[in-house]
Amino acid sequence: GFFRRSQQNNASYSCPRQRNCLIDRTNRNRCQHCRLQKCLALGMSRDAVKFGRMSKKQRDSLYAEVQKHQQRLQEQRQQQTGDVYSSSLSTLGHDLAGAYTNGHVIDMAKTHANGAPAAYYSMDSTQPSPDQSGLDMAGMKPIKQEPVYDLTPVPDLFPYNSYQDSQLAPGVSMGELDRIAQNIIKSHLETCQYTGEELQQLSWQTHSYEEVKMYQSKSREALWQQCAIQITHAIQYVVEFAKRITGFMELCQNDQILLLKSGCLEVVLVRMCRAFNPLNNTVLFEGKYGGIQIFKALGCDDLVSAMFDFAKSLCSLQLTEEEIALFSAAVLISTDRPWLMEPRKVQKLQEKIYLALQHIMQKNHMDEDALTKLIGRIPTLAALCTLHTEELQAFQQLHPETVNMLFPPLYKELFNPDAASVMSK
């Protein structure tokens, strides 16, 4: 309400202090200038108040677009995967049996027997990666336990006049959509490896010429191991993100595992756009930004180049944190995954997420096709994951001992190169 009034009245505020007032639920009325700046920093759009109600035609158009992409992906994956999902899912389910405690997939705050926090794992280590079977976090850097954002609810995420309950799908209310969106955005912010401020501070810290040469001089096996560890670490944050999404833990265990197994890398690639600088085509890797050249030793230029192209393409849409959060959830909770036991339950949750995403994008973007363009990126995500599996399979055939002995067990379990090799024969 405050933000809407400020924009409708063209209000101009001034701060009597240093323009850095603490704004929270108790003292937000003390400084209107800093309160407005916080609204903008949280992703509220100045154009949000210009949009009216969403028509049924617009909503039906979204569903048609989603269904079209899902059908295309379903056909592609059925041709490519065959029985790989069936066999590997049973293996993962067995490995995770001990990890499900009180309905949770993993415990992110593992400690040693003496009560000390688990040690951070060095990315430069040449020792075997820590055991992560069953999504075990022991030995890996834990998620920050302190709040990384002021997570007070975003006021008027859905303005009162933008939807009427009668315009929504049966059984879905405005209040429920707002709660789902708030929950997903909060879960996203709490489980990002870096905050927006941290990424901003790091954005121009790039690897030096000497550091680039150092990466290029590494053996293929060593750099593959480093990247496998980094990907596994990012996946563990995605698992925690999924756990915190309202409705995800209510799905059956089979579907939780399957959605994570088939969608976790796609979410990692979506999140990668947060740590990608499109101005100089660099990505955050081991504390600094670097270009494609630092991954030369991997021997899979096509995959790396395609990932960079995807990140740049996603950055061009200028997504807010809200939109990245909801898009990540929509990618993860997808009915196009084979072997779901309760697809209707997954579909209901996915539809609500897409409705929330549609509304927020309509608020934030003047381009009416912004959501269609975003959904159009989903097939590219699937293609990147397929290419990653192919490159991993090729690498494993040349260096089986490196994969078997040095790669994180969770990485091997998720991407299952052995099963892929069997199917290819």
N, C-alpha and C positions, 0 to 999 in steps of 0.2 A: 504494500500500500504506500509506504513512504517513497519508494523508488518511482512508482507510477505517478504519484502526485508531483514529484520533483520534475519529471519529464513533461507532464501535461501542462504544468504552470511555468515551464522554462525558468525554474527557480535558480537563483545564484546565491551560493552560500560562501561564507568566509570562516576561517578557523582563527580563534583568538590566541591560539598557542603556536605550536611548531608544525602543524599539519601531520602530526603522528599520534593523535589521541587513540587510546585503547577503546575499541568499540566492542561491547558484548551486550548480553541481554539486559543487564542491570543499568548500564550507563549510556546506552545508545542514543538517548535523547539530548545528551549534553553538547554534542558537536555535530551539526547536520552536515557540514562539509566533509568531515572524515567518515561519517556514516555513508554518504553518497559514494565516496571513493572506495569504500569497502564493498559496496554493492557492485560497482564496476569491476573491481578486482576479482570478485567471485564469479564473474562471467555474465552478469545481467546485461542485457542488450538495451541500448537506447531506443532501438526500433521495436522492442517487445510490445510497447503500449500501442503501437500503430495497427496491430493485427486484431482482427475480430474473430468471430466464431469459425470453427472448422466444419466444413460441410461433410455430409455423409459421402458425397462423391469423392472428396479428397481422401477420406479414410479408406474407402473401397479401392481407390487407386493405389494406395500404399500396400494394402494386402495383396492386390493382384501382382504388384511388382515383386514383393517378397516371395510369393508363391512361385512366380516364374523362375526366379533365381534358385530357389530351393529345388525345384524340379530338375533344373539343369544340373545342379551339383549332385543331386541324388543319382541321376543317370551316369554321370562321369565316375562317381565313386564306386558305384556298383560294378562298373566295368573294370576298375583299377584294383579294388581291394579284395574282391572275392571272399574267401574264407579267412583272410588274415585277421579281421576284426574278431571273428568268432573264437579263434584259437588264442589270440593274444589277450583278449578280454578275460578269458577264464584264468589265464596265467596271472594277470594283474590283480584280478579279484582275489586269487589265492594269496598273493604277496601282501595285499592290503588288509587281509582279514584281521590281523592283529593291530592294524593302525586305526581301525574304527572303534573309538571309545566314546560312549555317551553321544553317539551320532555325529562325531567330528572325524574328518578325514585325517588331519594331522594336528600335532601340538606344536605351535610355532615357538614356544618358549622353553625348549629343551635345556636342561642343566645337567651338569655332571653330578656324581654322587655326593660330592662335598658341598653342593649348593652353588658353586660358581657357575657363571654363564658359560655356555658352550663356546669354545675358542673359535675365532674367526679363521676361515680357511683362506690361505694365501693363493691368489690366482697365479702366482709365479712358481708354485710348487711343482716339482717333477715327480713327486710321490703319487701313488694311486689316489684317486679322488675318494673322499669320505663315503662310507656306505650310506646309501639313501634308499635302499630297498623299502618298499612300502611307504614311500614319501617321508622317510625319516629325515628330520632336520638336524640330527646330531652332527656337530662338527662344522656346520655351515653358518654363515653370518645370519643372525636372527633378524626378523623384522623389528624396526624400532617400536619399543613398547610405549613410549610417550606419545601423546597426541601430536600429529604433525601439522594440524590445521585447527583453527577455531571452528569446531564442527557444530555450531549452533545452526538450527534449521534455516535454510534460505527462505526468506519471506516471499510469499506470492510467487512461488516457482511456476504455478499455473494460475494466471490471473482469473478472477471470477467470471469474466465475460468471454473467455476464450473457448470454453466448452460448456455444454449443458449435459447433464447426466443422460438425457433422452437421446443425445447424439452418439453416445458411446455404445460399445458392444454390450449385449445383455449380460447383466451381472457385474459390470464394471462401473464404478462411480468415480467422480472427480477426486474424492478424498483418497480412494485406493490408489489411483494413478500417482497422486502427489506423494503418498507414503512410499510407493515403490521407487519413484525417482529419487527421493531424498535418501532412501536406504542404499541404493546403488551408488549414488554420488559419494556418500559418506564412506562406503566400503572401498570405493576406488581410491579416494584420497588417503585413506588409512593404509592402503597396501601398495602404494607406488614406492619404488625403490628410492626415488628422489622427488622432493617437492619441486613445485614450479620455481620457487626462489633459488633453490640449489642449482637447478638446471640453468637458470639465468646467469648465476654467478660463474658457472663453468663454461658457458657458451663459447667464449673466445679463448679458452685454454686448450690449445691444440698440441698434438704430439710434434715434437721437434723433428728436424730432418734426421738427426742421429737416431731418435726413437723409431722413426718409420723404417730406417735401414735395419734396426735391430729386429723388428717384427718380420721384415722380409727375409732376414738371414736365418730365422728359426726353421727347424725341420717341419715338414708337413704334419707329422704326428704330434709334435709339441703344440702347434697352433690349433690343430683340431681339438686337442684335449682342452686347451684354454677356452676355446669357444663353446665346447660342450658344457664345461663347468659354468660359464656365464649364462648360457641358455637355461641350464638346470636351475640355477639360482633365481632367474627371472620367473621360471615356471612355478617355483614354490610360492612366490608372491601371488601369482595368478590363482593357485589353489586356495590360498587364504582369502582372496577376493571372492571366489565362488562360494566359499563357506559362509561368508557374511551376507550373501544376497538372500533376502527374504524369499522363501519358497524353494531354494535350491536343495537345502538339507531335508526338505519334505518329499523330494523325489526318492524313488527306490534306490538302493545302493548300486544296483547294476547300472542304472541310468546316470547316476552321479559320476561313477568311474568312467563310463563310456563318453560322456560329454567332456570330461576333463582330458581323457586320453586323446580324443579326436580334435578337441578345440583349443587346447592350452597354447600350442605354438602360434595359432592364429591370433590369439589375444596378445601374446608377446609381441608379435609383429605390429599389431595395432598400437600397443603402448610404445613401441620403438619410435613412433612419430614424435612423441614428447621429447625424446633425447636426440632428435635429428635437427641439424641446422641446414635449412634449404638454401641459405645464402652462400654457403661454401661447400655444400654437399658433404658434410661430415657427420659422424655419429659418435655418441659417447661410448668409449670402450676403455675399460680399466682406468677411469678417472679423468681422461682427457678426450677431446674430440679428434677423430682421425678420418681420413678419406678411404676410398676403396683400396688404395695401394697398400694399406697396412695388413690387408687380408690376402695379399698376393700368394703367400706360401700355402694357403689352403688348397690351391689347385682347383677351385670351382668358381671361376670368374663369372660364369653365367648366373649362378645362384646369388652371389654377392651383389652383382650389378642389378639384378632384378629386385632384390630386397631394398637397395638404395632407391631405385626408381619408384617402388611402392611407397616408401616413406615420404619421398618428395611429393608424390601424387596426393597422399593423404594430407600432408601439410598444406597443400594448395587450397584445400577446403576450409582452412582456418577454423578448425573445430575448437570449441571451448572444452574445459575439463569436464563439464557436465555431459557434453556430447560424446567425448571419448569414453566416459564411464558407461553411458547407456549403450553405445555402439559395441563396446567390449562385451557387455552382458548379453546383447542380442546375438553376437557372433558365437559366444560360448553356449548359450542355451538355445540350441538350434534343432529343429525337428528333422533336418535332412541327414542326421547321423544314422547309419544303419544299426539294426539290432536293438533299438530302444524297446523296452518292455512296456512302458506307459507313454506312448507318443502323444496322446491327447492331453495328458497332464503337462508335458513339456510345452506343447503348443499353446495352452492357455497362458502359461507364464510368459512365453515368448511374445505373444500378441500384446500383452500389457506393456512389456518393455518397448516394443515397437511403437505403440501408441504414445508412450511418454517421450520417446526419441523424436517421433514425428512432431509432436507439439513444441518441444524445445527448439528444434531446428527451424520450425516455422516462425518462432519468436525471434530467433537470432540472425536469420539470413534473409536478405531481400530476394535472393535467387529462389524462386519457387521450386526449382529442380534440384536444390541442394541435397535433399534426402535421397532422391533417385540416383544422383551421382555417387553418394556415399554407399548405398546398397550395391551399386554397380562395381564397387571395389571388392566385394566378397568373392567372386570367382577367382580373382587374382590371388587372394589369400590362399584359397584351396590349391591353386596351381603352385604357389611358392612352397607349400608344405609337401606336396608331391615331389617337387624338385629336390627339396632338402632330403627326403627319404631316399631318393635315387642316388644322390651324392654320398650319403652316409653308407648306403649299400656298396657303392663302388669303392669307397675308402676302406670299408671293412674287409672286402675281398683282398685288398693289397696289404692291409695292416691289421689282421685279426687279433693279434696279441695286444696291440694298443687299445683297441675297442674293448676287448674282454677284461683286460687288467687295469687300465687307467681311466676309462670313461666312467662317469657317475652311474651307478646302477639304475637310478630313476630315469636317466636319459636313455639308456639302453632299453629299459622296459617300455617306455612310452613310444619310442620310434622303432623298436623291435627289428633290427636289421637282419637277424637270423631268420625270422619268419618271412621277411621280404625276399631273402635269398632263396628260400625254399619255394616260394610261390613263383619266382621268376624262372625256376628250372622246370 
